[in-house]
Amino acid sequence: MSHAALALKKLAERILAKGPDLPLAMLLELAVPVTRLRDLARRQGLSPKGGFRIERAPAHVLAPLLAEQRDPTQLDEVLRLLLPEAIARPAPAAASPALADAQALLALREAELGRLRAEVDRMRDAAARTRERESELARRLELAERDRAVLQGRLQQRAGSSAPAGESPRDARDLQRRVHELEDEREGFLAADTALRRQLAHNQTRMRELMQTVAELEPLVPKGRRRHKPALEPEPPPATFRMPYFAASFYKSLAGKDRRAIERAVHAVLLFCTEGYGYPGLEVKQMGGQDTWSLRASRGLRVYFRPRSDGDIEILECADREEQHTTLRRLKER
């Protein structure tokens, strides 16, 4: 039989035998653990009777001794023994220095990770704006080169022939000044395009470094505190170089064209071989009804080619845009 059951049995027998009034000493003996009785007797400086030491005194010796107290303060402590003992919650253990250092380091890592993520986003936005600016400058450069070529041609025609009636030397000077302005504007566009390309390369390098740092710091952050990654668009396949094979008809089509037009055609072909079909300035498209494609060398010049089975391309012909239908008919007959 347990101690609690034995105590209840003795209290019940006492009540049945002598009525409901129970002595304080009996309640202390049967309802309070002996260890608490010993602690209180020690605090109050009591000496048990019968030669017992407090550490060895049984409950039936300590209970009457405590029940005899008449001092209000000591009696209050004795009566508190009959109340349910409050279960003290263990005080939170002080964080060890190592744990505090780890938490501080984790907070610094999270702050650095957030800063690097923000910088990566800014770099991506800057790269997108740089590409847009580069496309706009390329378009404006092409327009400026076209105007310059037209004005240069007009100037050469006027220099080779006598001035028409009604045209003053001032008009020729204005035309020459306009040509110089267009040349200056063209040089400015070329310089801006070079600077933008250099900045874009720097931004892409920096963005790769930041993304590598983010990937290294990501595992250090607890899983519950990691930011959910947005769904990423699939990355385009890595660019591959396409080897151009120039057909004899391509060299034949260059006859009669000036050096500037030939340079643009070759430059467009090499740009397509490195950048591929998606480069915006080339406007690569397939001609309907046949396996022939065209790319844009300049505003009025097109280069026609066919893809090979090994992934390379065969350059067929270079022709003016106004002659496209005639060129396509000729290529279709081959």
ZAMITOR-774741 format. One line per 8 residues: their letters; for each residue x negated, z negated, y of N, C-alpha, C. Coordinates in nm, 2 decimals, decimal comma. Example, Ala and Ser with C-alpha at 12.3 -4.5 7.8 and 13.67 -1.06 7.14 Angstrom:
# residues 2
as = -1,32 -0,78 -0,57 -1,23 -0,78 -0,45 -1,32 -0,78 -0,33; -1,28 -0,71 -0,22 -1,37 -0,71 -0,11 -1,29 -0,79 0,00
//
This chain:
# residues 334
mshaalal = -0,09 0,00 -0,12 0,00 0,00 0,00 -0,09 0,00 0,12; -0,05 0,08 0,22 -0,14 0,09 0,34 -0,12 -0,03 0,43; -0,22 -0,05 0,52 -0,22 -0,16 0,61 -0,09 -0,16 0,70; -0,04 -0,05 0,75 0,08 -0,04 0,83 0,20 -0,08 0,75; 0,21 -0,03 0,63 0,33 -0,07 0,55 0,33 -0,22 0,51; 0,21 -0,28 0,48 0,20 -0,42 0,45 0,24 -0,50 0,58; 0,19 -0,46 0,70 0,23 -0,53 0,82 0,38 -0,53 0,84; 0,44 -0,42 0,82 0,59 -0,41 0,84 0,66 -0,50 0,74
kklaeril = 0,61 -0,50 0,62 0,68 -0,58 0,52 0,67 -0,73 0,55; 0,55 -0,78 0,60 0,54 -0,92 0,64 0,63 -0,95 0,76; 0,64 -0,86 0,86 0,72 -0,88 0,97 0,87 -0,89 0,93; 0,91 -0,81 0,84 1,05 -0,81 0,79 1,08 -0,94 0,72; 0,98 -0,99 0,64 1,01 -1,11 0,57 1,01 -1,23 0,66; 0,93 -1,22 0,77 0,93 -1,33 0,87 1,07 -1,34 0,94; 1,12 -1,22 0,98 1,25 -1,21 1,05 1,36 -1,26 0,96; 1,36 -1,22 0,84 1,46 -1,26 0,74 1,46 -1,41 0,72
akgpdlpl = 1,34 -1,47 0,72 1,33 -1,61 0,69 1,36 -1,70 0,81; 1,31 -1,67 0,92 1,32 -1,76 1,04 1,38 -1,70 1,16; 1,44 -1,58 1,15 1,51 -1,52 1,27 1,43 -1,42 1,34; 1,49 -1,36 1,44 1,43 -1,24 1,51 1,31 -1,28 1,60; 1,30 -1,41 1,63 1,19 -1,45 1,72 1,06 -1,46 1,65; 0,96 -1,37 1,69 0,83 -1,36 1,63 0,73 -1,42 1,72; 0,64 -1,50 1,66 0,53 -1,56 1,74 0,43 -1,45 1,79; 0,37 -1,47 1,90 0,27 -1,37 1,95 0,15 -1,36 1,86
amllelav = 0,11 -1,47 1,80 0,00 -1,47 1,71 0,02 -1,38 1,59; 0,15 -1,38 1,54 0,18 -1,30 1,42 0,18 -1,15 1,46; 0,24 -1,12 1,58 0,24 -0,98 1,62 0,09 -0,93 1,64; 0,01 -1,01 1,70 -0,13 -0,97 1,72 -0,20 -0,95 1,58; -0,17 -1,04 1,49 -0,24 -1,03 1,36 -0,19 -0,91 1,28; -0,06 -0,88 1,29 -0,01 -0,77 1,20 0,00 -0,63 1,27; 0,00 -0,63 1,40 0,03 -0,50 1,47 -0,10 -0,45 1,54; -0,20 -0,53 1,56 -0,32 -0,48 1,63 -0,44 -0,47 1,54
pvtrlrdl = -0,51 -0,36 1,54 -0,63 -0,35 1,46 -0,73 -0,47 1,49; -0,80 -0,51 1,39 -0,89 -0,63 1,41 -1,01 -0,59 1,50; -1,04 -0,46 1,51 -1,16 -0,42 1,60 -1,12 -0,44 1,74; -0,99 -0,42 1,78 -0,95 -0,44 1,91 -0,94 -0,59 1,95; -0,90 -0,67 1,85 -0,90 -0,81 1,87 -1,04 -0,86 1,89; -1,14 -0,82 1,82 -1,27 -0,86 1,83 -1,33 -0,82 1,97; -1,30 -0,70 2,01 -1,35 -0,65 2,14 -1,29 -0,73 2,26; -1,16 -0,76 2,25 -1,10 -0,84 2,36 -1,16 -0,99 2,36
arrqglsp = -1,17 -1,04 2,24 -1,23 -1,18 2,23 -1,37 -1,18 2,29; -1,45 -1,08 2,26 -1,58 -1,08 2,31 -1,58 -1,07 2,47; -1,49 -0,98 2,52 -1,49 -0,97 2,67 -1,44 -1,10 2,73; -1,35 -1,17 2,67 -1,30 -1,29 2,73 -1,39 -1,41 2,70; -1,49 -1,39 2,62 -1,59 -1,50 2,60 -1,53 -1,61 2,51; -1,45 -1,58 2,41 -1,39 -1,67 2,32 -1,48 -1,70 2,20; -1,47 -1,82 2,14 -1,54 -1,85 2,02 -1,45 -1,88 1,91; -1,45 -1,80 1,80 -1,35 -1,83 1,69 -1,38 -1,96 1,62
kggfrier = -1,27 -2,02 1,58 -1,28 -2,14 1,50 -1,33 -2,12 1,36; -1,37 -2,22 1,29 -1,41 -2,21 1,15 -1,55 -2,16 1,13; -1,63 -2,15 1,24 -1,77 -2,11 1,23 -1,79 -1,96 1,22; -1,68 -1,88 1,24 -1,69 -1,73 1,23 -1,76 -1,68 1,36; -1,84 -1,58 1,34 -1,89 -1,50 1,45 -1,78 -1,39 1,48; -1,78 -1,35 1,61 -1,68 -1,25 1,65 -1,69 -1,12 1,57; -1,81 -1,08 1,54 -1,83 -0,96 1,46 -1,77 -0,97 1,32; -1,75 -1,09 1,27 -1,71 -1,11 1,13 -1,57 -1,18 1,13
apahvlap = -1,52 -1,22 1,24 -1,39 -1,30 1,24 -1,28 -1,21 1,19; -1,19 -1,26 1,10 -1,07 -1,19 1,06 -0,96 -1,20 1,16; -0,85 -1,12 1,14 -0,74 -1,11 1,23 -0,67 -1,24 1,24; -0,65 -1,31 1,13 -0,57 -1,43 1,13 -0,64 -1,55 1,20; -0,77 -1,53 1,23 -0,84 -1,63 1,31 -0,84 -1,59 1,46; -0,86 -1,46 1,49 -0,86 -1,42 1,63 -0,72 -1,42 1,69; -0,62 -1,39 1,62 -0,48 -1,37 1,68 -0,44 -1,50 1,74; -0,44 -1,62 1,67 -0,40 -1,74 1,74 -0,48 -1,78 1,86
llaeqrdp = -0,61 -1,75 1,85 -0,70 -1,78 1,96 -0,66 -1,70 2,09; -0,63 -1,57 2,07 -0,59 -1,49 2,18 -0,45 -1,53 2,23; -0,36 -1,57 2,14 -0,23 -1,60 2,18 -0,22 -1,73 2,26; -0,32 -1,81 2,26 -0,33 -1,94 2,33 -0,37 -1,92 2,48; -0,40 -1,80 2,52 -0,45 -1,78 2,66 -0,33 -1,80 2,75; -0,37 -1,87 2,87 -0,26 -1,89 2,97 -0,30 -1,83 3,11; -0,42 -1,79 3,11 -0,46 -1,72 3,24 -0,38 -1,59 3,25; -0,32 -1,56 3,36 -0,23 -1,44 3,37 -0,31 -1,31 3,34
tqldevlr = -0,44 -1,30 3,39 -0,51 -1,18 3,37 -0,55 -1,16 3,23; -0,60 -1,27 3,16 -0,63 -1,26 3,02 -0,51 -1,24 2,94; -0,40 -1,31 2,97 -0,27 -1,29 2,89 -0,22 -1,14 2,90; -0,24 -1,09 3,02 -0,20 -0,95 3,04 -0,28 -0,85 2,95; -0,41 -0,88 2,94 -0,50 -0,80 2,85 -0,46 -0,82 2,70; -0,41 -0,94 2,67 -0,37 -0,97 2,53 -0,24 -0,89 2,50; -0,15 -0,89 2,60 -0,02 -0,82 2,57 -0,04 -0,67 2,57; -0,14 -0,62 2,64 -0,16 -0,48 2,64 -0,21 -0,43 2,50
lllpeaia = -0,26 -0,52 2,42 -0,29 -0,48 2,28 -0,18 -0,44 2,20; -0,06 -0,49 2,23 0,06 -0,45 2,16 0,12 -0,32 2,20; 0,07 -0,27 2,31 0,12 -0,13 2,36 0,05 -0,02 2,28; 0,11 0,09 2,27 0,04 0,20 2,20 -0,09 0,24 2,27; -0,19 0,26 2,20 -0,33 0,29 2,25 -0,33 0,43 2,30; -0,36 0,45 2,43 -0,37 0,59 2,48 -0,49 0,66 2,42; -0,46 0,78 2,38 -0,57 0,86 2,32 -0,64 0,93 2,44; -0,76 0,88 2,46 -0,84 0,94 2,57 -0,89 1,08 2,53
rpapaaas = -0,87 1,17 2,62 -0,92 1,30 2,60 -1,07 1,31 2,63; -1,14 1,37 2,54 -1,28 1,37 2,56 -1,31 1,45 2,69; -1,40 1,39 2,77 -1,44 1,46 2,89 -1,52 1,58 2,86; -1,49 1,68 2,94 -1,56 1,81 2,91 -1,71 1,79 2,92; -1,78 1,84 2,82 -1,92 1,83 2,82 -1,98 1,91 2,93; -2,08 1,85 3,00 -2,14 1,92 3,11 -2,21 2,04 3,05; -2,20 2,15 3,12 -2,26 2,27 3,08 -2,41 2,26 3,08; -2,47 2,30 2,97 -2,62 2,29 2,96 -2,68 2,39 3,06
paladaqa = -2,80 2,36 3,10 -2,87 2,46 3,19 -2,88 2,60 3,14; -2,90 2,61 3,01 -2,91 2,75 2,95 -2,78 2,82 2,96; -2,66 2,75 2,94 -2,53 2,81 2,95 -2,50 2,85 3,09; -2,54 2,76 3,19 -2,52 2,79 3,33 -2,60 2,91 3,37; -2,72 2,92 3,33 -2,80 3,04 3,36 -2,75 3,17 3,30; -2,69 3,16 3,18 -2,64 3,28 3,11 -2,51 3,32 3,19; -2,43 3,22 3,23 -2,31 3,26 3,31 -2,34 3,32 3,44; -2,44 3,27 3,51 -2,49 3,33 3,64 -2,54 3,47 3,62
llalreae = -2,62 3,49 3,51 -2,67 3,62 3,48 -2,56 3,72 3,45; -2,46 3,67 3,38 -2,35 3,76 3,34 -2,27 3,80 3,47; -2,25 3,71 3,56 -2,19 3,74 3,69 -2,27 3,84 3,77; -2,40 3,83 3,77 -2,48 3,92 3,84 -2,48 4,06 3,77; -2,48 4,06 3,64 -2,47 4,19 3,57 -2,34 4,26 3,60; -2,23 4,18 3,60 -2,10 4,24 3,63 -2,09 4,30 3,77; -2,15 4,22 3,87 -2,15 4,27 4,00 -2,24 4,40 4,01; -2,35 4,40 3,95 -2,44 4,52 3,95 -2,37 4,64 3,88
lgrlraev = -2,30 4,61 3,77 -2,23 4,72 3,70 -2,12 4,78 3,79; -2,04 4,69 3,86 -1,94 4,74 3,95 -2,00 4,83 4,06; -2,12 4,78 4,11 -2,18 4,86 4,22 -2,23 4,99 4,17; -2,29 5,00 4,05 -2,34 5,12 4,00 -2,22 5,22 3,96; -2,11 5,16 3,92 -1,99 5,25 3,89 -1,94 5,31 4,02; -1,94 5,23 4,13 -1,89 5,29 4,26 -1,99 5,39 4,31; -2,12 5,37 4,29 -2,22 5,47 4,33 -2,21 5,60 4,25; -2,18 5,59 4,12 -2,16 5,71 4,04 -2,04 5,79 4,08
drmrdaaa = -1,93 5,72 4,12 -1,81 5,79 4,17 -1,84 5,86 4,30; -1,92 5,79 4,39 -1,96 5,85 4,51 -2,05 5,98 4,49; -2,14 5,96 4,39 -2,22 6,08 4,36 -2,14 6,20 4,31; -2,04 6,17 4,22 -1,96 6,28 4,17 -1,88 6,35 4,28; -1,83 6,27 4,38 -1,76 6,33 4,49 -1,85 6,41 4,58; -1,97 6,36 4,60 -2,07 6,43 4,68 -2,11 6,56 4,62; -2,13 6,56 4,48 -2,16 6,68 4,41 -2,05 6,78 4,42; -1,93 6,74 4,41 -1,81 6,83 4,42 -1,81 6,89 4,55
rtrerese = -1,83 6,81 4,66 -1,82 6,86 4,80 -1,94 6,96 4,82; -2,06 6,93 4,76 -2,17 7,01 4,78 -2,15 7,15 4,71; -2,09 7,15 4,59 -2,06 7,28 4,53 -1,96 7,36 4,61; -1,85 7,29 4,67 -1,76 7,36 4,75 -1,83 7,42 4,87; -1,91 7,34 4,94 -1,99 7,39 5,05 -2,08 7,50 5,02; -2,14 7,50 4,90 -2,23 7,61 4,86 -2,15 7,74 4,84; -2,03 7,73 4,78 -1,95 7,85 4,76 -1,91 7,91 4,90; -1,87 7,82 4,99 -1,83 7,87 5,12 -1,94 7,93 5,19
larrlela = -2,06 7,87 5,19 -2,18 7,93 5,25 -2,22 8,07 5,19; -2,20 8,07 5,06 -2,23 8,20 4,99 -2,14 8,31 5,04; -2,01 8,27 5,05 -1,91 8,37 5,10 -1,94 8,42 5,24; -1,97 8,32 5,33 -2,01 8,35 5,47 -2,14 8,43 5,48; -2,23 8,40 5,39 -2,36 8,47 5,39 -2,33 8,62 5,35; -2,25 8,64 5,25 -2,22 8,78 5,21 -2,15 8,86 5,32; -2,06 8,79 5,39 -1,99 8,86 5,51 -2,09 8,89 5,62; -2,18 8,79 5,64 -2,28 8,82 5,75 -2,38 8,93 5,71
erdravlq = -2,42 8,94 5,58 -2,50 9,05 5,54 -2,43 9,18 5,55; -2,30 9,18 5,52 -2,23 9,31 5,52 -2,22 9,35 5,67; -2,19 9,26 5,76 -2,18 9,30 5,90 -2,32 9,34 5,96; -2,42 9,27 5,91 -2,55 9,31 5,95 -2,59 9,45 5,90; -2,55 9,48 5,78 -2,59 9,61 5,72 -2,51 9,72 5,80; -2,38 9,69 5,83 -2,31 9,79 5,91 -2,37 9,82 6,05; -2,40 9,71 6,11 -2,45 9,72 6,25 -2,59 9,78 6,24; -2,67 9,75 6,14 -2,80 9,81 6,13 -2,79 9,96 6,11
grlqqrag = -2,70 10,00 6,02 -2,68 10,14 6,00 -2,63 10,22 6,13; -2,54 10,15 6,20 -2,50 10,22 6,33 -2,62 10,23 6,43; -2,70 10,12 6,43 -2,82 10,12 6,52 -2,91 10,23 6,48; -2,94 10,25 6,35 -3,03 10,35 6,31 -2,98 10,49 6,34; -2,85 10,51 6,32 -2,79 10,64 6,36 -2,80 10,67 6,50; -2,78 10,57 6,59 -2,79 10,59 6,73 -2,94 10,61 6,77; -3,03 10,54 6,70 -3,17 10,56 6,73 -3,22 10,70 6,69; -3,16 10,76 6,59 -3,21 10,89 6,54 -3,14 11,00 6,62
ssapages = -3,04 10,98 6,69 -2,97 11,09 6,76 -2,96 11,05 6,91; -2,93 11,14 6,99 -2,91 11,11 7,13 -2,78 11,03 7,15; -2,78 10,95 7,25 -2,67 10,86 7,28 -2,55 10,95 7,31; -2,43 10,91 7,26 -2,31 10,99 7,29 -2,28 10,98 7,43; -2,19 11,07 7,48 -2,15 11,07 7,62 -2,07 10,95 7,64; -2,09 10,89 7,76 -2,02 10,77 7,80 -2,07 10,64 7,75; -2,18 10,64 7,66 -2,24 10,52 7,61 -2,37 10,49 7,69; -2,37 10,37 7,74 -2,48 10,33 7,83 -2,59 10,25 7,75
prdardlq = -2,71 10,24 7,80 -2,82 10,17 7,73 -2,78 10,02 7,71; -2,69 9,97 7,79 -2,65 9,83 7,78 -2,57 9,81 7,65; -2,49 9,91 7,61 -2,42 9,90 7,48 -2,52 9,89 7,36; -2,63 9,97 7,37 -2,73 9,96 7,26 -2,80 9,83 7,26; -2,82 9,77 7,38 -2,88 9,64 7,38 -2,79 9,53 7,33; -2,66 9,54 7,36 -2,56 9,45 7,30 -2,56 9,46 7,15; -2,56 9,59 7,10 -2,56 9,60 6,96 -2,69 9,55 6,89; -2,80 9,57 6,96 -2,93 9,51 6,91 -2,92 9,36 6,91
rrvheled = -2,87 9,30 7,01 -2,85 9,15 7,02 -2,76 9,10 6,91; -2,65 9,17 6,89 -2,56 9,13 6,78 -2,63 9,13 6,64; -2,71 9,24 6,62 -2,79 9,24 6,50 -2,88 9,12 6,48; -2,95 9,09 6,59 -3,04 8,97 6,59 -2,96 8,84 6,56; -2,84 8,83 6,62 -2,76 8,71 6,60 -2,72 8,70 6,45; -2,68 8,81 6,40 -2,64 8,81 6,26 -2,76 8,78 6,16; -2,88 8,83 6,20 -2,99 8,79 6,12 -3,02 8,65 6,13; -3,01 8,59 6,25 -3,03 8,45 6,26 -2,93 8,36 6,19
eregflaa = -2,80 8,41 6,19 -2,70 8,34 6,12 -2,72 8,35 5,97; -2,77 8,46 5,93 -2,80 8,48 5,78 -2,91 8,38 5,74; -3,02 8,37 5,82 -3,13 8,28 5,79 -3,08 8,14 5,79; -2,99 8,11 5,88 -2,93 7,97 5,88 -2,85 7,94 5,75; -2,77 8,04 5,71 -2,70 8,03 5,59 -2,79 8,01 5,47; -2,90 8,09 5,46 -2,99 8,08 5,35 -3,06 7,94 5,35; -3,10 7,89 5,47 -3,16 7,76 5,47 -3,06 7,65 5,43; -2,94 7,66 5,48 -2,83 7,56 5,44 -2,81 7,56 5,29
dtalrrql = -2,80 7,69 5,24 -2,78 7,70 5,09 -2,89 7,64 5,01; -3,02 7,66 5,06 -3,13 7,60 4,99 -3,12 7,44 4,99; -3,09 7,39 5,11 -3,08 7,25 5,13 -2,97 7,19 5,04; -2,86 7,26 5,04 -2,75 7,21 4,95 -2,78 7,21 4,81; -2,85 7,31 4,76 -2,89 7,32 4,62 -2,99 7,21 4,59; -3,08 7,18 4,68 -3,18 7,07 4,66 -3,10 6,94 4,66; -3,01 6,92 4,75 -2,93 6,79 4,75 -2,85 6,78 4,62; -2,79 6,89 4,58 -2,71 6,88 4,46 -2,80 6,85 4,34
ahnqtrmr = -2,91 6,90 4,33 -3,00 6,87 4,22 -3,04 6,72 4,22; -3,07 6,67 4,35 -3,10 6,53 4,36 -2,98 6,44 4,32; -2,86 6,48 4,36 -2,74 6,40 4,33 -2,72 6,39 4,18; -2,74 6,51 4,11 -2,72 6,51 3,97 -2,82 6,43 3,90; -2,95 6,43 3,94 -3,05 6,35 3,88 -3,02 6,20 3,90; -2,98 6,16 4,02 -2,94 6,02 4,05 -2,82 5,98 3,97; -2,72 6,07 3,95 -2,60 6,03 3,88 -2,63 6,01 3,73; -2,72 6,09 3,68 -2,76 6,07 3,53 -2,83 5,94 3,52
elmqtvae = -2,92 5,90 3,61 -2,99 5,77 3,61 -2,89 5,66 3,61; -2,79 5,67 3,70 -2,69 5,56 3,72 -2,60 5,55 3,59; -2,57 5,66 3,54 -2,48 5,66 3,41 -2,56 5,60 3,30; -2,69 5,62 3,29 -2,77 5,56 3,19 -2,78 5,41 3,21; -2,80 5,37 3,33 -2,80 5,22 3,36 -2,67 5,16 3,33; -2,56 5,22 3,36 -2,43 5,17 3,33 -2,41 5,16 3,18; -2,46 5,26 3,10 -2,45 5,25 2,96 -2,53 5,14 2,90; -2,64 5,10 2,97 -2,72 4,99 2,92 -2,66 4,86 2,95
leplvpkg = -2,59 4,85 3,07 -2,53 4,72 3,11 -2,40 4,69 3,04; -2,33 4,80 3,00 -2,20 4,79 2,95 -2,19 4,69 2,83; -2,28 4,69 2,73 -2,27 4,60 2,62 -2,29 4,46 2,66; -2,35 4,43 2,77 -2,37 4,29 2,81 -2,25 4,22 2,87; -2,15 4,30 2,90 -2,02 4,24 2,96 -1,93 4,21 2,84; -1,87 4,09 2,84 -1,77 4,06 2,73 -1,66 4,17 2,72; -1,61 4,19 2,60 -1,51 4,30 2,58 -1,39 4,27 2,66; -1,35 4,14 2,67 -1,22 4,12 2,74 -1,23 4,14 2,89
rrrhkpal = -1,36 4,15 2,94 -1,37 4,17 3,09 -1,42 4,31 3,12; -1,43 4,40 3,03 -1,48 4,53 3,05 -1,36 4,62 3,12; -1,40 4,70 3,20 -1,30 4,79 3,27 -1,26 4,90 3,17; -1,13 4,93 3,16 -1,09 5,04 3,07 -1,13 5,17 3,13; -1,20 5,25 3,04 -1,25 5,37 3,09 -1,14 5,48 3,09; -1,13 5,56 3,20 -1,02 5,66 3,21 -1,06 5,77 3,11; -0,95 5,84 3,07 -0,97 5,95 2,97 -1,06 6,06 3,04; -1,17 6,09 2,98 -1,26 6,19 3,04 -1,23 6,33 2,99
epepppat = -1,24 6,42 3,08 -1,22 6,56 3,04 -1,34 6,61 2,95; -1,31 6,69 2,85 -1,42 6,74 2,76 -1,52 6,81 2,84; -1,65 6,78 2,81 -1,76 6,84 2,88 -1,77 6,98 2,83; -1,81 7,07 2,93 -1,83 7,21 2,89 -1,95 7,23 2,80; -1,94 7,33 2,71 -2,06 7,35 2,62 -2,18 7,38 2,70; -2,30 7,34 2,65 -2,42 7,36 2,72 -2,45 7,51 2,75; -2,50 7,54 2,87 -2,52 7,68 2,91 -2,63 7,74 2,82; -2,61 7,87 2,79 -2,72 7,94 2,71 -2,75 8,06 2,79
frmpyfaa = -2,87 8,10 2,78 -2,92 8,23 2,84 -2,88 8,35 2,76; -2,82 8,44 2,83 -2,78 8,57 2,76 -2,88 8,68 2,80; -2,94 8,74 2,70 -3,04 8,84 2,72 -2,98 8,97 2,77; -3,01 9,03 2,88 -2,95 9,15 2,92 -3,03 9,27 2,86; -2,96 9,37 2,81 -3,01 9,49 2,76 -2,96 9,61 2,85; -3,05 9,67 2,93 -3,01 9,77 3,03 -3,01 9,90 2,96; -2,89 9,96 2,96 -2,87 10,10 2,90 -2,93 10,20 2,99; -2,96 10,32 2,94 -3,01 10,43 3,02 -2,91 10,47 3,13
sfykslag = -2,78 10,46 3,10 -2,68 10,49 3,20 -2,69 10,40 3,32; -2,74 10,27 3,30 -2,75 10,18 3,41 -2,85 10,23 3,51; -2,97 10,27 3,46 -3,08 10,32 3,54 -3,04 10,46 3,61; -2,96 10,53 3,54 -2,91 10,66 3,60 -2,81 10,63 3,71; -2,73 10,53 3,70 -2,63 10,50 3,80 -2,70 10,44 3,93; -2,83 10,40 3,92 -2,90 10,35 4,04 -2,95 10,46 4,13; -2,95 10,58 4,08 -3,00 10,69 4,16 -2,91 10,71 4,29; -2,97 10,72 4,40 -2,90 10,73 4,53 -2,87 10,61 4,60
kdrraier = -2,89 10,49 4,54 -2,85 10,36 4,60 -2,98 10,31 4,66; -2,95 10,24 4,77 -3,07 10,18 4,85 -3,12 10,06 4,77; -3,24 10,01 4,82 -3,31 9,90 4,75 -3,23 9,77 4,75; -3,16 9,75 4,87 -3,08 9,63 4,88 -2,97 9,62 4,78; -2,90 9,73 4,76 -2,79 9,73 4,66 -2,85 9,71 4,52; -2,96 9,77 4,49 -3,02 9,75 4,35 -3,06 9,61 4,33; -3,12 9,54 4,44 -3,16 9,40 4,43 -3,04 9,31 4,40; -2,93 9,34 4,47 -2,81 9,26 4,45 -2,75 9,28 4,31
avhavllf = -2,76 9,40 4,25 -2,71 9,42 4,12 -2,79 9,35 4,01; -2,92 9,36 4,03 -3,01 9,29 3,93 -3,00 9,14 3,95; -2,99 9,09 4,07 -2,97 8,94 4,09 -2,84 8,89 4,03; -2,73 8,97 4,04 -2,60 8,93 3,99 -2,61 8,93 3,83; -2,68 9,02 3,77 -2,70 9,03 3,63 -2,77 8,90 3,58; -2,88 8,87 3,65 -2,96 8,75 3,61 -2,88 8,62 3,63; -2,80 8,62 3,74 -2,72 8,50 3,76 -2,61 8,48 3,66; -2,56 8,59 3,61 -2,46 8,58 3,50 -2,53 8,54 3,37
ctegygyp = -2,65 8,59 3,35 -2,72 8,55 3,22 -2,75 8,40 3,22; -2,76 8,33 3,33 -2,79 8,19 3,34 -2,67 8,10 3,35; -2,57 8,15 3,44 -2,46 8,07 3,47 -2,33 8,10 3,38; -2,32 8,22 3,33 -2,21 8,25 3,24 -2,09 8,30 3,31; -1,98 8,31 3,24 -1,85 8,37 3,29 -1,79 8,29 3,40; -1,81 8,16 3,40 -1,73 8,07 3,49 -1,79 8,06 3,63; -1,90 8,13 3,66 -1,96 8,12 3,80 -1,86 8,19 3,90; -1,82 8,11 4,00 -1,71 8,16 4,09 -1,75 8,28 4,17
glevkqmg = -1,88 8,30 4,21 -1,92 8,41 4,30 -1,92 8,54 4,23; -1,93 8,54 4,10 -1,94 8,67 4,03 -1,81 8,73 4,00; -1,70 8,65 3,99 -1,57 8,70 3,96 -1,57 8,79 3,83; -1,62 8,74 3,72 -1,63 8,82 3,60 -1,49 8,83 3,54; -1,46 8,95 3,50 -1,33 8,98 3,44 -1,34 9,10 3,35; -1,24 9,10 3,25 -1,24 9,21 3,15 -1,15 9,32 3,20; -1,20 9,44 3,18 -1,12 9,56 3,22 -1,01 9,58 3,11; -0,89 9,61 3,15 -0,78 9,63 3,05 -0,80 9,75 2,96
gqdtwslr = -0,76 9,72 2,83 -0,76 9,83 2,74 -0,90 9,86 2,67; -1,00 9,79 2,71 -1,13 9,82 2,64 -1,22 9,69 2,65; -1,32 9,69 2,57 -1,42 9,58 2,57 -1,53 9,60 2,67; -1,48 9,62 2,80 -1,58 9,63 2,91 -1,55 9,53 3,01; -1,65 9,47 3,07 -1,63 9,36 3,17 -1,71 9,41 3,29; -1,66 9,35 3,40 -1,73 9,38 3,53 -1,77 9,24 3,60; -1,87 9,25 3,68 -1,91 9,13 3,76 -1,94 9,18 3,90; -1,93 9,10 3,99 -1,93 9,13 4,13 -2,08 9,11 4,19
asrglrvy = -2,14 9,22 4,22 -2,28 9,21 4,28 -2,27 9,19 4,43; -2,17 9,25 4,50 -2,15 9,23 4,64 -2,00 9,27 4,67; -1,97 9,28 4,79 -1,83 9,31 4,83 -1,78 9,44 4,77; -1,87 9,54 4,78 -1,83 9,68 4,74 -1,91 9,73 4,62; -1,97 9,64 4,54 -2,06 9,69 4,43 -2,02 9,61 4,31; -2,01 9,68 4,19 -1,97 9,62 4,07 -2,07 9,66 3,96; -2,10 9,57 3,87 -2,18 9,60 3,75 -2,10 9,58 3,63; -2,10 9,68 3,54 -2,02 9,69 3,42 -2,11 9,66 3,29
frprsdgd = -2,06 9,58 3,20 -2,13 9,55 3,08 -2,04 9,53 2,96; -2,10 9,52 2,84 -2,03 9,49 2,72 -2,10 9,37 2,65; -2,02 9,27 2,60 -2,09 9,17 2,52 -2,13 9,22 2,38; -2,25 9,18 2,33 -2,30 9,22 2,20 -2,26 9,11 2,10; -2,27 9,15 1,97 -2,23 9,06 1,87 -2,32 8,94 1,85; -2,45 8,94 1,91 -2,54 8,83 1,90 -2,53 8,74 2,02; -2,43 8,76 2,11 -2,41 8,68 2,23 -2,48 8,73 2,35; -2,57 8,83 2,34 -2,63 8,89 2,46 -2,53 9,00 2,52
ieilecad = -2,58 9,06 2,62 -2,49 9,16 2,69 -2,57 9,29 2,71; -2,50 9,40 2,71 -2,55 9,54 2,74 -2,50 9,58 2,87; -2,59 9,60 2,97 -2,56 9,65 3,10 -2,54 9,80 3,10; -2,42 9,84 3,13 -2,38 9,98 3,12 -2,40 10,06 3,25; -2,35 10,01 3,36 -2,36 10,10 3,48 -2,34 10,01 3,60; -2,38 10,06 3,71 -2,36 10,00 3,85 -2,29 10,10 3,93; -2,18 10,06 3,99 -2,10 10,16 4,07 -2,03 10,09 4,18; -1,99 10,17 4,28 -1,91 10,12 4,39 -1,77 10,08 4,35
reeqhttl = -1,71 9,98 4,42 -1,58 9,93 4,38 -1,48 10,04 4,39; -1,49 10,13 4,49 -1,39 10,24 4,50 -1,40 10,34 4,39; -1,51 10,34 4,31 -1,52 10,44 4,20 -1,49 10,37 4,07; -1,42 10,26 4,07 -1,40 10,18 3,95 -1,32 10,26 3,84; -1,21 10,33 3,88 -1,13 10,40 3,78 -1,21 10,51 3,72; -1,28 10,58 3,80 -1,36 10,69 3,75 -1,47 10,64 3,65; -1,53 10,53 3,69 -1,63 10,47 3,60 -1,57 10,42 3,47; -1,46 10,36 3,47 -1,39 10,31 3,35 -1,35 10,42 3,26
rrlker = -1,31 10,53 3,31 -1,27 10,64 3,23 -1,40 10,70 3,16; -1,51 10,70 3,24 -1,63 10,75 3,18 -1,68 10,66 3,07; -1,67 10,53 3,09 -1,72 10,43 2,99 -1,63 10,43 2,87; -1,50 10,46 2,89 -1,41 10,46 2,78 -1,44 10,57 2,68; -1,49 10,68 2,74 -1,51 10,80 2,66 -1,64 10,79 2,57; -1,72 10,69 2,60 -1,85 10,67 2,53 -1,82 10,61 2,39
//
